Amino acid sequence: MTFEQFESWAMYLCGGGLIIFMFFIVWDLAKKSKAGKFGTFILFGVLGFAIMVFVIKEVFVHLLG
């Protein structure tokens, strides 16, 4: 395994771990603040948008690279 392959795998694994951790943080925040269904939906919507932007960026990098 080359260093570039290791960096690529580490980025995807650590990025995925960060996304899962952010999911837990947002869920805990919504629960503790008693955000309700709509507030929880908005919080997870923003998190989903951030994840979607990350995925779109990776698709563009692979298409252009």
Secondary structure in CASP SS format (residue, H / E / C, confidence):
PFRMAT SS
TARGET T0000
AUTHOR 0000-0000-0000
METHOD secondary structure of the structure
MODEL  1
M C 1.00
T C 1.00
F H 1.00
E H 1.00
Q H 1.00
F H 1.00
E H 1.00
S H 1.00
W H 1.00
A H 1.00
M H 1.00
Y H 1.00
L H 1.00
C H 1.00
G H 1.00
G H 1.00
G H 1.00
L H 1.00
I H 1.00
I H 1.00
F H 1.00
M H 1.00
F H 1.00
F H 1.00
I H 1.00
V H 1.00
W H 1.00
D H 1.00
L H 1.00
A H 1.00
K H 1.00
K H 1.00
S C 1.00
K C 1.00
A C 1.00
G H 1.00
K H 1.00
F H 1.00
G H 1.00
T H 1.00
F H 1.00
I H 1.00
L H 1.00
F H 1.00
G H 1.00
V H 1.00
L H 1.00
G H 1.00
F H 1.00
A H 1.00
I H 1.00
M H 1.00
V H 1.00
F H 1.00
V H 1.00
I H 1.00
K H 1.00
E H 1.00
V H 1.00
F H 1.00
V H 1.00
H H 1.00
L H 1.00
L H 1.00
G C 1.00
END
